[in-house]
């Protein structure tokens, strides 16, 4: 029959009468989309839908066990909607449809948790994905928000996929995706009308939809009208198919309320039934509504407000202030109001706050208050069921510009919100704190599970825009139709927001005076200027200091930069210019880290979830330079990891952080059926630069001992210290990061970055991250102390002087080795020959003298012996010579014939002869005198 009428179609509310070949109106109690189909009943999986559960990625050797663990993972029908899996399996909801003409497919969904990837895509009958789709990945929604998504289908066969993949990096269970009201248009015709589902009706023929039955009524399938319940003993919610018996009232069916202050300035606690009231208080044993308490004095007004005699507090006029207990007063000369909001008394809900209740599965709590004021705190209300979202919203229209002096806001901070809260839970309750900027994108700033003791949380505002802060409390994430955990509550004692453009003031701050105008007109100080005490004039902070974001009065508002850092031009923050100098007792090391000024990316892993999903941690590091601009970017974007998605709000869907060091989780595309790697859970690890030091600690950040192997060189590691201003429940003091630069000459200039094997994810506690960056450019610059000279041989009267690096070289760049040089020298061959000649002459001379004196000594010995022998002769007689011949011979021997120019040898010989003769004569004279005596 389809072939007979391939392009025949009917209008909405009609069906094709095959026999008469005309379009007829649907009867009452039924409906039709004409050429479309709708799926709005999810008591079970409708016909035509199929479910495919897989584990798309797993480590080698573990696939079979992981696939088996996903058998029970599925989409679960919940009546009005269908719910996705909560684990880290991949489950696809698939529907195939053949369209005779092009038409849209639309559906509503909730997608509040980024730990699940939710994609919708279409394939043709060749299993080829349609390239015309420009939105495959669904955008994250607020908690409780239903969002409509529509895509145009081409004629022919279309296979629709709703696929969810859980990525659970911890033990936390993900919040599931919810899906409802799937509508497809473009089918050839509808041969019959669909009956209205139970709880709905259509009273007129030709209906294209069915209406919900009102509360306290019900209907069966295909109803033309709704039947009333017995309101005395029964009740029903809107859209019910049965009436329920009203139970006896209990204490869970009431809530307390602080009445507004009356004309006497008093309030009292009253009790009311939760509406709509479904319980009976006329049954024996039922709980009775308590009487109102006695009246008590109203709490004072909140700071910045005053009591003008009316039941409510009024805000102070511009230029005035009040602490809430006295009338508003004008600020003294030279001061101005410190604008903001400070709520610590909760007699009535402030005018810029509202409260609501929401449940994704029913409408029972619609119109209920989600929170109730309670004097000194505000707390969650009862709600209708335990899985209701109890909403408290605070709207801020904007913040004052950063240069306004009242709060001294500078740099990135333009304001901050702080609140004190506690949770008391017996089930799996959770409190969400969310932020919505310009009503365009709501993000979860932080969440807390279970019971939490009283604590303060602070969030810094960095962009000036309209902001809505939301607190959402849910007693349990499990589907519930009762209130078993009514005593599970959250309390907020105090909320403070600073620097609000239309805020009120509880005190006044010093401001700068414009001396050119009459009176005391306050003017904003330029960025980086403080207010000088006494003169109230704007003065620029000194170099290498920055202005405190919380104080501008007095020079002490200028905070010195940390070691190795300098201030920005506007004195709003400090940064490293990639230069560092370290001085010790006997050396000065100068570093140049400019080669590290570009962004370095480190992919650490792989790691695996409990079911084997492979993921990596990606770190982007912007170490120094760039005038302090934060260059590291991490993207939360499952469609495109390029920066194109960040170009504008109308571009792609992307959340990203810009900072000095950031981390994101990467799910690789291999083996998962994804076209690109998935990036999510991006966080900033370092948005404030503290300083550079060779020490292991700086301020309150310390490097763990033995985290990395000891360096093989004597040059110390240079440590860069950072902090992150974002506080979390697991890191109440924010995160910190330390990057240690280590000299390693065998690495290239870019080097390599690594994390400790003791902390594979870069952190041991989840709050402080450590990185080791080894590079040749992490060595100090070379100086003249890093080389020495070597003298070469003198050849041909020329000598070379060479310069070489010290053994082992631990420096880079800096001073270059001097060129070799030549100097004039005297040849060693000449002096060697001269020395040898002089030595030989001296040796011959010594031998000759030795022989001569030895011979002369023998003669003297002989003469002396003769003298001794003649010592016994008579007085005055000389000893007789033994022989004249001998004497003559001696005399002849003594005679020396000299030439005209006696030689040096002969002169020495004659001198020695003369000396001996003198000795001989002296001996003779002495002998004569002794004889005379």
PyMOL commands that set and color helices and strands:
alter all, ss='L'
color gray80, all
select helices_A, chain A and resi 63-69+251-253+555-557+594-596+626-628+643-646+776-778+784-786+828-869+884-894+904-932
alter helices_A, ss='H'
color red, helices_A
select strands_A, chain A and resi 14-17+22-25+30-31+36-39+49-54+76-77+82-83+90-99+103-110+116-123+147-153+156-166+178-185+194-195+200-201+211-212+217-218+227-228+234-235+244-245+254-258+266-267+269-273+296-297+305-307+313-315+320-321+329-330+335-343+353-358+371-373+378-380+389-396+415-424+430-437+441-449+452-461+467-474+489-498+504-510+512-513+522-523+529-531+538-540+545-547+558-560+566-567+574-575+579-583+588-592+600-608+614-621+632-636+655-659+661-667+678-686+688-693+697-698+701-702+718-723+736-743+752-754+768-775+780-781+787-795+798-805+811-812+821-824
alter strands_A, ss='S'
color yellow, strands_A
deselect
rebuild
show_as cartoon
